[in-house]
Amino acid sequence: MQFLDFSLGDFVKHPDKPEWGIGQVQSITGMRVIVNFEDAGKMFINCELVELLTVADETD
């Protein structure tokens, strides 16, 4: 069984889309999350297919 390594508000990166930049997790429903990426906007991610990478707190 898969589980998520992040929570609401955490910062993540998409491993295959570095051009999207850093995103903040906005919503989590099961393995489906909505992430607001700095360069791509809000994206729906199925974490059964994509393993998002957590990053250090990016708030300045």
N, C-alpha and C positions, 0 to 999 in steps of 0.2 A: 504494500500500500504506500502510495506517495503522500508526502506532506510538504507544506510550504515552509521555506526557511525565512520568511519575512512576515510582517504584520502591516495593518493599515498605517499609512504615514511613512513607512520605510522607503528608502531610496534604492532603486534597482537599475540595472542595464539589461537590454536584450542582447544575448550573445551573438546573434546573427545580424543585428541592426545597429552597429555603433554610431551611425549617422543620426539616430534618434536622440542621442545624448542620454542624460540621466533622467529617470522618471520617478515620480512619487506614486506609491500605491494608493488609489482612491477608494476601491471597493474590492471585496473578496466574497465570492459565492462558490463554495466548494473549491474546485481547482481552477475556477475562472476568475480572473482579476481584471480590473480596469486600472490602467496606469496612465498618468498624465506626463508625457515625455516633453522635455524642454524644446526639442526641435521637431516633434511630430504630432504634438497634441495628445488627446485621449485615445488610447488604443485598448481594445479588448484582447486579452491574452489567455489562451487555454494552456494552463501550466501542466496539463497532461502531455502536451506536445512540445512545449518550450520551457526550459529551466532558466528562469530569470536569475541574474547574478546580483547579489546584494552589494551595496557600496557603502562607504562611510557616510555619516551624516553630512549632507551637502549644503545645509543652511548656512548662510553667511551673515 
